[in-house]
């Protein structure tokens, strides 16, 4: 007899489930944050320009660490709507 036994997937075969400790609405907002590279792509510019815009205070950022910077979608949208180019020249 050739009967197939259905085996339960091994625990390592299942995707890891984790808890953020945040309510789902906050989690969705957290996940929606953009990286500097994503913002640069949206603005059709380079990451260095995005960094300069942030340093000048023209584009608000969330600084989570020295190399971990994120941007809220609504802040990026406001910047785009403002029409600011960031080409101020100078320092």
Secondary structure, 3 states (H helix, E strand, C coil): CCCCCCCCCCHHHCCCCCCCCCCHHHHHHHHCCECHHHHHHHHCCCHHHHHHHHHCCCCCCEEEECCEEEECHHHHHHHHHHCCCCCCCCC
